[in-house]
Amino acid sequence: MSLDFFNEACKYPPTSAETFGLCDDNDSVKAYPDFENTANWIAEVRNRNHLEITVIAIDKCILHDHEYKGRGRCDCMLITDTHLYLVELKDKRPPWQEEAIEQLESTMQFLEENHDITQFKKKKIYACNKKKKRFVVMDNGDNIAYFRKTGFRKDIQARIVVI
């Protein structure tokens, strides 16, 4: 089965808003962008250059719960002409980071198995948690090794900065 991560049915209208949030109500509804209700935001997207960003729901849209049992998937993807950010949204107490990274890496594999993503020059995975908004300090050497291995940078924080 071929997966289309750029399926129009899973895309939200592009936005160039300077700030918006990403939400996941943890029900049967897919993750979505929100521009008003900051209390529901799990992650905050900062877009100071007003780039046109498209949010694409992955969990419960590209990949449904009954598909690919045992393989994780992240909640959504943000794309511009040059950016591709995979985002996992959590609202739970520790431990959560390992599970979030596994879901992101599984999604990365699905994506690379089904698409040529070389046009995206800035690729990143974000593990975001509403319960822990502070930035998690990551070892720079580990982050460089991760980038060399996967082609993606890794961040564990609830603020996604698109530059």
Secondary structure, DSSP 4 states (H G I P E B T S, - for coil): ----TT-GGGBPPPB--SEEEEE--SSSSPPEEESS-GGG-SEEEE-TT---BEEEETBTTTB-TTSSTT----SEEEE-SSEEEEEEEE--PSS-HHHHHHHHHHHHHHHHHH---TT-SEEEEEEEETT--SPPP--HHHHHHHHHHHS-EEEESSEEE--
